[in-house]
Structures are given as structure tokens and as C-alpha cells.
């Protein structure tokens, strides 16, 4: 436009040349810990004491964003908790806290990364002899099964369809994309070891065969044994149930084995009820999903240590979501494992 033409314009026409600006919107953010404990638990499914504990652990790592609209550590933590515990659409979480959906996404990713880096402080096998003996004592109190140091099993966590090369390898035997997660838990339902790097099509026996925990057992790092289902091979340090029972001793062994190993099924049920994203599936990319699974395991252990109760009204449904239906997938036991199990039955189940 010729600048000389502006003199001929009316003032009203000149006003139309101004760029329309969006009105500034002040987003009011309330400290969620100023709510009552009942209201905070209703919104986030965890108590104020639990939330404050997490903020205290992560505060130094949750630095304010140097760009506009910085979020306090308190808001970052509760955004992640609400998103994972309620499996809520991120837009709804964003509206509640006066931020945008991308901010919530980045916040959840950041909190998951920090918690996964700190996971070794909260997810660990018993190391000292006293710790191992205490773990064995608690397992024995369930069904009188001796020398058990952990119950092992796997669970599939649903993820969004992977379209990249090799995406078909994430499809499990049930036909949906998932991450096959191996977990070892103790008698208190705490997670002592977790492996999240395997795709859904990988069999659980392979995950154990190639994990570091197996190497530690073979090196004699633990004085007890693991209990697993028939999807694992029977070894001198991992006992599975017998499939063909012929004696009363074998029946007693199986009954005690099933009741004791059921702790890992209950662990999955409690874990998934606390964090519904594990029950209903992850929406983010694969790497973020893996870190979120580990982060939820850390928070699960913290909740058990703090005696954090399950959200009201859902305790009765934990068993319903405990795990996938148990499938008796027979894996041939090793010769040494079979001999060791036979000697164990003769010694302890007469």
C-alpha cells in the first residue's frame, strides 16, 4: 500500500489496520496444599502428607521454568499425580491448574525422569543378611513356605500403537501393543526389582534369562529363592509349581507355593489401582512410558512405607485387576532345578 494513501483514509479505516491482539488472561494458580486433606485426596487420590513428601524429595530438581508462566514444584507434582493416578485427559488437568496441555505433558515427563533416576533409592533387593532374613520371615508367615526372598511375575502395560519400524514387536499375544514389565515384590507388596525395557511380544522367561537379577542369583548374592509361575523355568534359585502331582508332599508344596506367590498378583492389583494409567494404558512415547512405569513403582513403594491407603471405594476391586489370567505355560525345568526342587520338597513338606 502507498503510504501517501493513508492521509486519505478516515480514522475508522486506519483503526482497522491495527493488529487484533488477544486479551491478556491472568491464570490464577492456587497452591493445592492449601486445600483440606479431604479435598486434596478427592482431587489427586493421595493424602496431603504423601504429596508434601514427594515435593520435599523432588524440590531441588523441579526448578522453575525460566520462560514465562513458571510452575512451582507443588503444582508440578500434583499435575503428575493427578494425570497418573486418575488417568485423566491432560487438557482437564491443565484447565484445573491454569496451564496449557503441552505444559502438563512436559511436567509429567520431567517428574517421571527425575523419579526414574532416583529409583535405586526406593526399588532394591534386600542386601544385608538381616534384611534377607526379615524378608524370608515375612514370606514364611503367609503359608509356611521357607527361604523365599521374592515373588516374580510379569504384567503387560498397554501403550499406544507404535508405527515405527519394529512396531509389530510390541503387539502381545492378546493383540494389543504393550511393554512387558517384570516385577519382583516382597511380602509387603513392595516392588524390589523391575524391568521395563522389553516389548510386548517377548516371553517373560527370556526377560528373566537376560536380566541382571538372574546374574546376581547365580553369583550367590542372595540366601533365598524366588517363586514364579510355570512361565519360568525351574532353577536352583527360582521354584515353579508342579504340574503333575503324585504325592501328598507335592500337594502341600503346590498349595503353599500358590498362596505365597500370590503376593505378586496382589502387588499388581494395588499398584494399578493407585495409578490407573498402568491399568488403562499410556498415551505418550515409548521411552516416556517406560520412565513413567518406573516412577509409579517408586511412588507405590513410598505409599506402602507411609501406609498410604488406597483411594476410598476401590479397595474391594483390587483383586479384579490383579493381573492377567494365569496361563499354565509349561517351561521344561533344568535338571539341576528339578533335583533342587525335589530335595526341597522332601526336606520341608514331609
Residue, then its C-alpha position, 0 to 999 in steps of 0.5 A: x500500500x502507498x503510504x501517501x494513501x493513508x492521509x486519505x483514509x478516515x480514522x475508522x479505516x486506519x483503526x482497522x489496520x491495527x493488529x487484533x491482539x488477544x486479551x491478556x488472561x491472568x491464570x490464577x494458580x492456587x497452591x493445592x496444599x492449601x486445600x483440606x486433606x479431604x479435598x486434596x485426596x478427592x482431587x489427586x487420590x493421595x493424602x496431603x502428607x504423601x504429596x508434601x513428601x514427594x515435593x520435599x524429595x523432588x524440590x531441588x530438581x523441579x526448578x522453575x521454568x525460566x520462560x514465562x508462566x513458571x510452575x512451582x514444584x507443588x503444582x508440578x507434582x500434583x499435575x503428575x499425580x493427578x494425570x497418573x493416578x486418575x488417568x485423566x485427559x491432560x487438557x482437564x488437568x491443565x484447565x484445573x491448574x491454569x496451564x496449557x496441555x503441552x505444559x502438563x505433558x512436559x511436567x509429567x515427563x520431567x517428574x517421571x525422569x527425575x523419579x526414574x533416576x532416583x529409583x535405586x533409592x526406593x526399588x532394591x533387593x534386600x542386601x544385608x543378611x538381616x534384611x534377607x532374613x526379615x524378608x524370608x520371615x515375612x514370606x514364611x508367615x503367609x503359608x509356611x513356605x521357607x527361604x523365599x526372598x521374592x515373588x516374580x511375575x510379569x504384567x503387560x502395560x498397554x501403550x499406544x500403537x507404535x508405527x515405527x519400524x519394529x512396531x509389530x514387536x510390541x503387539x502381545x499375544x492378546x493383540x494389543x501393543x504393550x511393554x512387558x514389565x517384570x516385577x519382583x515384590x516382597x511380602x509387603x507388596x513392595x516392588x524390589x526389582x523391575x524391568x521395563x525395557x522389553x516389548x510386548x511380544x517377548x516371553x517373560x522367561x527370556x526377560x528373566x534369562x537376560x536380566x541382571x537379577x538372574x546374574x546376581x542369583x547365580x553369583x550367590x548374592x542372595x540366601x533365598x529363592x524366588x517363586x514364579x509361575x510355570x512361565x519360568x523355568x525351574x532353577x536352583x534359585x527360582x521354584x515353579x509349581x508342579x504340574x503333575x502331582x503324585x504325592x501328598x508332599x507335592x500337594x502341600x508344596x503346590x498349595x503353599x507355593x500358590x498362596x505365597x506367590x500370590x503376593x505378586x498378583x496382589x502387588x499388581x492389583x494395588x499398584x494399578x489401582x493407585x495409578x490407573x494409567x498402568x491399568x488403562x494404558x499410556x498415551x505418550x512415547x515409548x521411552x516416556x512410558x517406560x520412565x513413567x512405569x518406573x516412577x509409579x513403582x517408586x511412588x507405590x513403594x513410598x505409599x506402602x512405607x507411609x501406609x498410604x491407603x488406597x483411594x476410598x471405594x476401590x479397595x474391594x476391586x483390587x483383586x479384579x485387576x490383579x493381573x492377567x489370567x494365569x496361563x499354565x505355560x509349561x517351561x521344561x525345568x533344568x535338571x539341576x532345578x528339578x533335583x533342587x526342587x525335589x530335595x526341597x520338597x522332601x526336606x520341608x513338606x514331609 
